[in-house]
């Protein structure tokens, strides 16, 4: 079974990042061949780089990410970059990183006109640097405060489709490249 890890990048109460993640979870639940785990930074007590790198929570984080088939990062944009919570998660994933060799999809949310473009560019660079396979087509959601209502319901069907596409693009990549329909055995054995 494919296992997707979703890493949230906001610890604020009632944050829009979590609302977007809820749409991803709804989409994943439509595909019964995929399990998922949501990693919420507020549930981890992680150390700054160079301090207690093998803490219980760092080991727990690595244990969750290492066996994953794919990873989704969902981050708000703070001051032109991804959240410090996401960076601390990445810093605690060991060396070599638990992200190394993993397909990674990116989702960013922001209240401004250009969305989370800057944060996604920065996050792509860091994830690639630690060996992740960052997929093209990250989804940046502008005006996030107009995409969801106060109850967390998405009120923009076009943006809802784009948010859901983060999971769909990741699983399509995994199916096509990580779990190909043609196996090596099929290529080397004569079936006649």
N, C-alpha and C positions, 0 to 999 in steps of 0.2 A: 504494500500500500504506500502511496506517495504521502509524504508528510511535509506540510508547509508551516514554517514558523513566521509569524507576523510580529514585528517589533515596533511597538508604539513609541513615539518620541515626545509625548506630553504627559505631564503629571498634574496639570491643572484640572480642577473639578469641572465636569460638564464640558470637556474640551472638544473641539471640532475634529481633531485627529481621531479620537475614539469613535465619533459618529461615522466618519468615513470608514474606519476599520469594521464597524458593524455591518456596513454594506458588503465589504469583502467577505465577512463571515457568512452572511446570507447567501452570497454567490457560491462560496465553498460548500455550504450545506446542500446545495443543489447537485453536487457531484459526490456521490457516495463512495467513490474510490479514493478519496482524498481525506486525510485527517489533518488537523491543524492544532497549533498551540499559539496562544497570544502571550507575548512577553511584555509585561507592563513594568516600566522602570521603577514605579513606586513600590513594587513588590521585591525589589533587590536593594541591598546595601553594598554598593560597589566602591572600590577604592580608586583613588587617583592613580595614574600611571606611576609605576615604581614603588608603590606602597601596597603591601599585602596582596600581591598578584594572585595568590592561590587561596583567596578567601572562600568560605563555603558558598557564597552567592556567585562568585566568579566560576567556581567549579560547576555549580548548578546551571549557570548560563551556558557554559561550553557544552555541558551534557545535553542541553536542549537543542542547541544549534548544530552541533557536529553531525548527528544522524539525519538532519533535515534534508529533504529532496530539493527544497528551494526556500528562499527567504524573501519576505516583503518588509521593507522599511517604510513606515508611515510617519512623516515628520511635519511639524509646523515650521514656518520660516520665522526665525528670530534674528533680527539685526543682520539680514542678508545672508544667513547661513542656516544649516540644520541645527536642531536642538542639542544642547550640551548633554542631555540625557542619552541621546543616540550615540554621541561621541564617547561617552563613558562606557556604554555597552560595548562598542567596538573595541575600545582600549582593554576591556576585560575578557576578550575572547581568545586570549593566548597568542603565542607565537610558535609555529605558524598559526595564523588565525583560523578559528573554527569556520570562518566564512570562505576560506580558500577553496576554490574549485566549485563553489555553490552558485547556481543561477540566482540572481538577485533582481527583484523588481522594486521600483521606487514610486512612492506616492507622496506628494507634498501639498500642504494646504496653507493658504495665506489670505489675508483680508484685502490686500492691495490689487491693483489692476493687472499686474504681471504674474500674480500668483506666487508660487514657490520656486520659480525658475532658478534663482541664485542658490537656494538651499539644495536643490536637486543636483545642480552642477557640482557643488562642493561634495555632496554625499557620494555622487558617482565617482569622483576622483579618489576619495578615501577608500571606498569599497573595492575599486579596481586595484589600488595600491596594496591592499592586504590579500589580493589574489581572488577576489570574487569575480564572477562573470556577470557584469551588470548589463541587463537587457536594454535594448533601445526602446524608446517610447515611454519614458517616465511620464506620469500623469501629474500635472500641476493644476491645482484647483484655485482659481482666483475668487475673490469676493465670497469666501467660505461662509461668512455670516448670512449670506443671502441664499446659500445652497441648502442649508438645513434650518428648520424652524426651531422654536424653543424646546420642543419635545424630542428633538433629534431625528425627526422625519425629513428625508430628502424631498425638497419641493422643486427640484430642477431635473426633469427626466433626462435631458441631454448630459448633464454632469453626472447623474447617477450611472448612466451607461459607461461613461469614461472611467469612473472610479471602479466599477465592477470589472472593467477591461484589464485592470492591473493583475488580478488573479487569472483571468482567462488567458492573457498573453504569457504569463509565467507557466501555466499548466500546459499550454500549447508548445512552448519551448521545451519543457521537460519531456513531453510525449514524443516530440519529434527528434530531439537530440540526446537527451539523457536516457530515455527508454524507447529506443527506436523500434519500429515494427519489423525491421529486417535485422536479424541477429548475425553475428559472425559465423555461427554454425551454418546458417542458411546459405551464406556466401561460399563456404568452402566445401560443403557436402553436395554431392549430386543427388537430387531427389528422384531421379529416374530409376 
